[in-house]
Amino acid sequence: MSSYLVDSHCHLDRLELSKYDGELQGAIDSATNNNVGHMLCVSIDLEAYPAMLEQVRDYPQISVSVGVHPNEREGEEPTVDRLVELAQDDKVIAIGETGLDYFRSEGDLEWQRERFRVHIEASKQTGKPLIIHTRDARQDTIELMRAEHAEQAGGVMHCFAEDWETAKHALDLGFYISFSGIVTFKNAESLREVAVKVPQDRMLIETDSPYLAPVPNRGKPNEPAYVLYVAEKIAELRNMDFDEVAAITTENFNNLFKVKQH
């Protein structure tokens, strides 16, 4: 097992890079200095996707996903065929992020549910796991996953912030649970309980950068280097050695996304 860290969910094309003179290389170097050995750069729309892919193309330690976020209303609506086509690139290891978000969207949200179905089907066809986002939609998310047989695709509940019951339903479908900087926030007691209960072989860590920076950087722009603080909190909560958390979450990532360590 490797003891380097993996940031299993970040948006490298959206980082605040002013402290690195606008250069992504600075953020990657900072991550490397914090022992972050791999990053998964996650797509949220198809318009920005080509530029995102080219930006990270030459970095062997960066993989990407392809998909459209549940809140995106403008731009190209993904089809199964389009996602399957884009997922053929060797850099692409996942489909998403997808899911349901009722917090930021109003009205009849059947369009969100249909988009989620499209991603699940694309995931099943490509054999590349799903990255699922859920907010204020836990019941519908789990029900749709069951109805569409998302267990055939597998994947991760990213930036998990729901209760143990929701986590258990996702685990029962074979999904992993990924913890972000939220687990370090003072008001996240129920999430910390989930972080203790999730089976060791099903937990991942992430930044979701540039959002949700963990304590001690809460309120500042987030970046992959800060996944270190998420790992530290998980180690503290589970009474585990930090290196053990790093090794286990890295192995879990490699197992889920079929990533070969370099």
C-alpha positions in Angstrom: 0.0 0.0 0.0 1.1 3.5 -0.7 1.0 6.1 2.0 0.6 9.1 -0.3 -2.7 11.0 -0.2 -5.3 11.2 -2.9 -7.7 14.1 -3.4 -10.6 12.2 -4.9 -12.6 15.2 -5.9 -11.3 18.7 -6.9 -12.0 21.3 -9.6 -8.5 22.3 -10.7 -9.8 24.5 -13.5 -11.7 26.6 -11.0 -9.0 27.1 -8.3 -8.1 30.6 -7.0 -4.5 30.8 -8.1 -3.5 34.4 -7.3 -1.0 33.2 -4.7 0.6 31.1 -7.4 0.8 34.0 -9.9 -2.2 32.4 -11.7 -0.3 29.2 -12.5 -1.9 25.8 -11.8 1.6 24.4 -11.5 1.9 26.2 -8.1 -1.1 24.5 -6.7 0.1 21.1 -8.0 3.6 21.7 -6.4 1.9 22.6 -3.1 -0.1 19.4 -3.2 3.0 17.4 -4.0 4.8 19.0 -1.0 1.9 17.8 1.1 2.3 14.3 -0.2 -0.8 14.4 -2.4 0.1 11.8 -5.1 -3.0 11.8 -7.2 -6.0 14.1 -7.9 -9.3 13.5 -9.6 -10.4 16.7 -11.5 -14.1 16.6 -11.7 -16.3 18.0 -14.6 -19.4 20.0 -13.9 -20.4 21.0 -17.5 -19.5 20.1 -21.1 -18.6 23.6 -22.2 -15.6 23.8 -19.8 -14.7 20.2 -20.2 -12.3 20.3 -23.2 -10.2 23.1 -21.7 -10.2 21.4 -18.3 -9.0 18.2 -19.9 -6.2 19.9 -21.9 -5.1 21.8 -18.8 -4.3 18.6 -16.9 -3.5 16.4 -19.9 0.3 16.2 -19.3 0.1 15.5 -15.5 0.2 11.7 -14.9 -0.9 12.3 -11.3 -4.2 13.9 -12.4 -7.2 12.0 -13.7 -10.6 13.5 -14.8 -14.3 12.7 -14.9 -16.9 13.8 -17.4 -20.4 14.9 -16.6 -22.8 17.7 -15.9 -23.6 18.9 -12.4 -27.3 18.7 -11.3 -27.6 22.5 -10.9 -26.2 23.4 -14.4 -29.1 24.7 -16.5 -27.2 26.5 -19.3 -25.2 24.7 -22.0 -25.2 21.3 -23.5 -27.6 18.7 -22.0 -25.7 15.4 -21.8 -26.9 12.3 -23.6 -25.8 8.8 -22.8 -24.0 8.5 -26.2 -22.2 11.8 -25.7 -21.0 10.9 -22.2 -19.9 7.4 -23.4 -18.0 9.1 -26.3 -16.2 11.5 -24.1 -15.4 8.9 -21.5 -13.3 7.0 -24.0 -10.3 9.2 -23.3 -7.7 7.5 -21.2 -7.7 10.4 -18.7 -11.3 9.8 -17.9 -11.8 7.4 -14.9 -15.3 8.4 -13.8 -18.7 9.7 -14.8 -20.0 12.8 -13.1 -20.4 14.7 -11.0 -24.1 13.9 -11.2 -27.0 13.4 -8.8 -29.7 15.6 -7.3 -29.6 19.0 -5.7 -32.9 20.5 -4.5 -31.2 23.2 -2.5 -30.3 25.5 -5.4 -33.0 24.5 -7.8 -36.7 25.2 -7.7 -39.9 24.0 -9.4 -40.4 20.7 -11.2 -37.0 19.0 -11.0 -37.8 16.0 -13.2 -35.1 17.3 -15.6 -32.5 16.7 -12.8 -33.7 13.2 -12.2 -33.6 12.4 -15.9 -30.1 13.8 -16.2 -29.1 11.6 -13.3 -30.6 8.6 -15.1 -28.5 9.5 -18.2 -25.3 9.5 -16.1 -26.1 6.2 -14.4 -26.7 4.6 -17.8 -23.4 6.0 -19.2 -21.6 4.7 -16.2 -23.0 1.2 -16.7 -22.1 1.3 -20.4 -18.5 2.5 -19.8 -17.7 0.6 -16.6 -16.5 3.9 -15.1 -17.8 4.7 -11.6 -20.3 7.4 -10.8 -19.5 10.5 -8.7 -22.7 11.4 -7.0 -23.7 14.8 -5.5 -26.7 14.9 -3.3 -28.1 17.9 -1.4 -31.5 18.2 0.2 -32.6 15.2 -1.9 -31.3 12.2 0.0 -34.5 10.1 -0.3 -35.0 10.7 -4.1 -31.2 10.2 -4.7 -31.2 6.7 -3.0 -34.6 5.7 -4.6 -33.4 6.7 -8.1 -30.1 4.9 -7.6 -32.0 1.7 -6.7 -34.5 2.1 -9.5 -31.8 2.6 -12.1 -29.6 -0.2 -10.7 -26.7 2.1 -9.9 -25.1 -0.7 -8.0 -24.1 -2.1 -11.4 -22.0 1.0 -12.0 -20.6 1.6 -8.5 -19.1 4.9 -7.4 -18.8 7.4 -4.6 -21.1 9.7 -2.7 -18.9 12.7 -2.9 -18.5 15.5 -0.2 -20.8 13.5 2.0 -22.9 15.6 4.4 -25.9 13.4 5.1 -26.9 11.2 8.0 -25.8 7.6 8.8 -29.0 6.1 7.4 -28.3 7.7 3.9 -24.7 6.5 4.1 -25.9 3.0 4.9 -28.3 2.9 2.0 -25.4 4.0 -0.3 -23.0 1.4 1.2 -25.6 -1.3 0.7 -25.6 -0.4 -3.0 -21.8 -0.9 -3.0 -20.9 2.8 -3.0 -18.0 4.5 -1.3 -18.4 7.5 1.0 -16.0 10.5 0.6 -15.4 13.0 3.3 -14.4 16.6 2.6 -13.4 19.6 4.7 -17.0 19.7 6.1 -15.9 17.0 8.6 -13.6 19.5 10.3 -16.4 22.1 10.8 -17.7 22.7 14.3 -21.3 22.1 13.4 -20.7 18.8 11.7 -21.2 16.4 14.7 -23.5 14.1 12.9 -21.2 13.8 9.9 -18.3 13.0 12.3 -20.4 10.1 13.6 -20.7 8.8 10.0 -17.0 9.2 9.5 -16.4 6.8 12.5 -19.0 4.3 11.3 -18.1 3.9 7.6 -16.3 0.7 6.9 -12.5 1.2 6.5 -12.5 -0.2 3.0 -15.2 2.2 1.7 -14.0 5.6 2.8 -12.4 8.3 0.6 -11.1 11.8 1.2 -11.4 14.9 -0.9 -11.2 18.7 -1.0 -14.0 19.7 -3.5 -11.6 22.6 -4.0 -11.9 25.5 -4.5 -14.9 25.1 -2.1 -15.3 24.1 1.5 -11.7 24.6 2.8 -11.2 22.6 6.0 -10.2 24.1 9.3 -7.7 25.7 9.8 -8.3 27.4 6.4 -12.1 27.6 6.5 -13.4 30.6 4.6 -10.3 30.7 2.4 -10.0 29.3 -1.2 -9.5 25.5 -1.0 -6.9 23.6 -2.9 -5.8 19.9 -3.1 -2.9 20.4 -0.7 -5.5 20.8 2.1 -6.7 17.2 1.8 -4.1 16.7 4.4 -6.4 18.3 7.0 -9.3 16.0 6.1 -7.0 13.0 6.5 -5.8 14.3 9.9 -9.4 14.7 11.1 -10.4 11.2 10.0 -7.3 9.8 11.7 -8.3 11.6 14.9 -12.0 10.5 14.8 -11.2 6.9 14.1 -8.2 6.7 16.5 -6.0 5.7 13.6 -2.5 6.5 12.5 -2.3 9.3 9.9 -0.2 7.2 7.5 -2.8 4.3 7.8 -5.6 6.7 6.8 -3.5 7.9 3.8 -2.7 4.3 2.8 -6.2 3.0 3.1 -8.0 5.9 1.4 -5.4 5.7 -1.5 -5.9 2.0 -1.9 -9.7 2.5 -1.8 -9.4 5.1 -4.5 -7.3 2.9 -6.7 -9.6 0.0 -6.2 -12.8 2.0 -7.1 -11.4 3.9 -10.1 -9.0 1.2 -11.3 -6.0 3.6 -11.0 -2.5 2.1 -11.2 -0.1 3.6 -8.7 2.8 5.4 -10.4 
